[in-house]
Amino acid sequence: MTSPTIATASASDEAAVLAVLVLAFGSDPATRWTWPAPDEYLRHFPVFARILGGKAFSHGSAYYADGYGGGALWLPPGVHPDEGALAEVMQSSSAAPPEDVSALFEQMERHHPQEPHWYLPFIGVDPSHQGEGYGGALMTHALMACDRDHTPAYLESSNPKNVPLYERHGFDLLGTIRVGESPPIFPMLRRPR
């Protein structure tokens, strides 16, 4: 099996990269806890993804694998999502209890490193390509910049099935985030190599 080719996404790739993330997160435990109804998920998840990770497109840190089989949105050190817009979309669209959503985001914020770091809000593979090395190739590609710049990388895994992939790429589990009936979320940090 050949390794998938990874390319940097431009503004013209944004819709396709977001579409593959919609497919990839369609059965994600935390995402579907947030939007359990399919129509609500399809309406709100793309907006949420654009707010949380969309700045990657303008910073040259959004990537996709062959034919948009997978995508990743990385935020470089010092680049942050619009917290106000993020809170607004969550409050107006989430089916989860608002107090649980707020508490979950507070816990997530406590785990974010204080030092400059690369943040991975989203990485996902089209279900029809899962198990073909797309996720690993996307991860390896982005981590080269982290190592080159001697900068840590941080993510929150919203699916326990993905934790072993991240561990293979050098991420260490920092704990478990869980509020009320929410599924667990796993904050993970990788020191540069």
VOKENU-624536 format. One record per residue (C-alpha): x, y, z. Coordinates in Angstrom, 3 decimals. Layout:
<rs>
R       c1       c2       c3
R        X        Y        Z
...
</rs>
This chain:
<rs>
R       c1       c2       c3
R    0.000    0.000    0.000
R    1.408    3.393   -0.957
R    1.242    6.274    1.464
R   -1.397    8.871    0.595
R   -0.185   12.176   -0.801
R   -0.827   15.153    1.477
R   -1.418   18.654    0.112
R   -1.930   22.053    1.713
R   -5.519   23.201    1.307
R   -6.241   26.617   -0.148
R   -9.450   28.622    0.118
R  -10.776   26.785   -2.958
R  -10.378   23.461   -1.095
R  -12.250   24.611    2.016
R  -15.674   23.195    1.105
R  -14.221   19.781    0.172
R  -12.095   19.552    3.327
R  -15.032   20.516    5.520
R  -17.188   17.951    3.694
R  -14.750   15.128    4.468
R  -14.696   16.219    8.121
R  -18.509   16.096    8.170
R  -18.312   12.496    6.921
R  -15.540   11.592    9.357
R  -17.300   12.978   12.435
R  -20.738   11.566   11.565
R  -20.382    8.846   14.202
R  -18.064   10.664   16.596
R  -19.356   10.197   20.168
R  -18.885   13.774   21.412
R  -20.078   15.387   18.201
R  -23.233   13.311   18.075
R  -23.881   13.944   21.781
R  -23.843   17.606   20.822
R  -26.075   17.150   17.739
R  -27.802   13.719   17.940
R  -30.396   14.436   15.232
R  -28.938   13.912   11.736
R  -30.446   17.084   10.294
R  -29.152   19.167   13.201
R  -25.697   17.595   12.866
R  -25.541   18.317    9.119
R  -26.723   21.889    9.650
R  -24.507   22.849   12.599
R  -21.326   20.767   12.505
R  -19.878   22.491    9.389
R  -20.425   25.891   11.026
R  -18.798   24.667   14.243
R  -15.840   23.172   12.334
R  -15.304   26.400   10.382
R  -15.324   28.478   13.587
R  -13.090   26.121   15.571
R  -10.551   25.238   12.883
R  -11.252   27.382    9.841
R   -8.372   29.784   10.427
R   -6.090   26.930    9.315
R   -7.039   27.732    5.703
R   -5.690   31.274    5.890
R   -2.532   30.177    7.745
R   -1.495   27.412    5.342
R   -2.067   24.718    7.953
R   -5.123   22.953    6.530
R   -4.285   19.699    4.761
R   -6.011   17.024    2.741
R   -5.139   13.555    1.506
R   -5.606   12.140   -1.997
R   -8.932   13.136   -3.496
R  -10.107   14.617   -0.196
R  -10.083   11.180    1.417
R   -9.074   12.844    4.670
R   -8.444   16.286    6.082
R   -6.829   18.035    9.025
R   -7.094   21.571   10.364
R   -4.138   22.729   12.479
R   -3.935   26.103   14.196
R   -0.381   27.454   14.464
R    0.992   28.895   17.697
R   -0.784   32.122   18.605
R   -3.804   31.477   16.349
R   -7.061   30.878   18.202
R  -10.689   30.350   17.205
R  -13.221   33.108   17.723
R  -14.359   32.202   21.265
R  -17.472   34.388   21.076
R  -18.670   32.826   17.824
R  -17.891   29.356   19.170
R  -19.939   29.969   22.324
R  -22.783   31.406   20.263
R  -23.037   28.421   17.897
R  -22.873   25.970   20.789
R  -25.513   27.797   22.841
R  -27.868   28.208   19.906
R  -27.562   24.761   18.350
R  -26.426   22.085   20.808
R  -28.924   19.514   22.046
R  -26.695   18.868   25.075
R  -27.479   20.678   28.341
R  -25.986   24.198   28.092
R  -24.370   23.962   31.528
R  -22.640   20.709   30.509
R  -21.369   22.233   27.271
R  -19.979   25.252   29.149
R  -18.332   23.045   31.780
R  -16.866   20.810   29.080
R  -15.277   23.753   27.266
R  -13.931   25.096   30.575
R  -12.249   21.764   31.287
R  -10.871   21.614   27.758
R   -9.402   25.098   28.150
R   -7.641   24.084   31.381
R   -5.756   21.346   29.530
R   -4.528   23.572   26.687
R   -0.811   24.256   27.068
R    0.122   27.780   28.103
R    3.286   27.698   26.000
R    3.135   28.279   22.225
R    1.843   25.122   20.532
R    0.204   23.745   17.429
R   -3.456   22.864   18.055
R   -5.311   20.192   16.079
R   -9.050   20.889   16.301
R   -9.914   18.388   13.532
R   -8.449   15.426   11.724
R  -10.696   12.977    9.967
R  -10.898   10.406    7.211
R  -13.816    9.583    4.947
R  -15.246    6.308    6.340
R  -14.749    4.706    2.916
R  -10.974    5.269    3.312
R  -10.491    4.516    6.999
R   -7.757    1.986    7.671
R   -5.832    2.975    4.530
R   -3.210    5.161    6.228
R   -4.786    8.555    5.525
R   -4.957    9.604    9.180
R   -1.355    8.579    9.835
R   -0.124   10.369    6.716
R   -1.985   13.556    7.651
R   -0.566   13.403   11.171
R    3.016   12.719   10.059
R    2.891   15.587    7.562
R    1.823   18.189   10.120
R    4.094   16.958   12.905
R    7.136   17.667   10.742
R    6.499   21.396   11.290
R    6.163   20.871   15.039
R    9.497   19.081   15.166
R   11.194   21.535   12.819
R   10.089   24.471   14.977
R   10.597   22.605   18.289
R    6.976   23.294   19.217
R    4.571   21.000   21.078
R    1.330   19.784   19.505
R   -1.966   19.503   21.361
R   -5.323   17.883   20.574
R   -8.473   16.599   22.216
R   -9.557   13.191   20.987
R  -13.325   13.000   21.002
R  -13.261    9.322   20.079
R  -11.447    6.759   22.265
R  -10.784    4.624   19.148
R   -8.369    7.291   17.894
R   -6.203    7.511   21.030
R   -3.862    4.676   19.902
R   -3.190    6.483   16.585
R   -2.201    9.626   18.437
R   -0.055    7.665   20.885
R    1.788    6.050   17.949
R    2.617    9.563   16.801
R    4.065   10.519   20.177
R    1.099   12.093   21.952
R    0.714   11.486   25.685
R   -2.675   11.290   27.355
R   -3.150   14.121   29.881
R   -6.394   12.895   31.432
R  -10.073   12.481   30.687
R  -12.639   15.242   30.361
R  -16.229   14.351   31.115
R  -19.204   16.356   32.328
R  -22.649   15.011   33.163
R  -23.716   12.549   30.472
R  -21.095   13.659   27.951
R  -18.862   11.070   26.326
R  -15.228   11.256   27.469
R  -12.789   13.539   25.681
R   -9.072   12.860   25.890
R   -6.633   15.803   25.937
R   -3.245   14.818   24.511
R    0.106   16.560   24.197
R    3.117   15.768   22.044
R    6.533   17.223   22.747
R    8.660   17.975   19.680
R   11.156   15.340   18.558
</rs>
